[in-house]
Amino acid sequence: MTERLAVDGGTIAYEVTGSGPLIVLAHGVGDSRAAYRAVVPQLVAAGHRV
């Protein structure tokens, strides 16, 4: 599920899945969360929260 965080000048959309140590994935300008769709399930399966 997509969550949103209000910040000065805009909004940051994010998703959290899994449990365990947190890994934050941040894409660059012109990209989107979709860039990590293939790797997130692997990180969750390895015991991380992403």
Helices and strands as residue ranges (DSSP letters): E 3-7, E 10-14, G 33-36, H 40-45
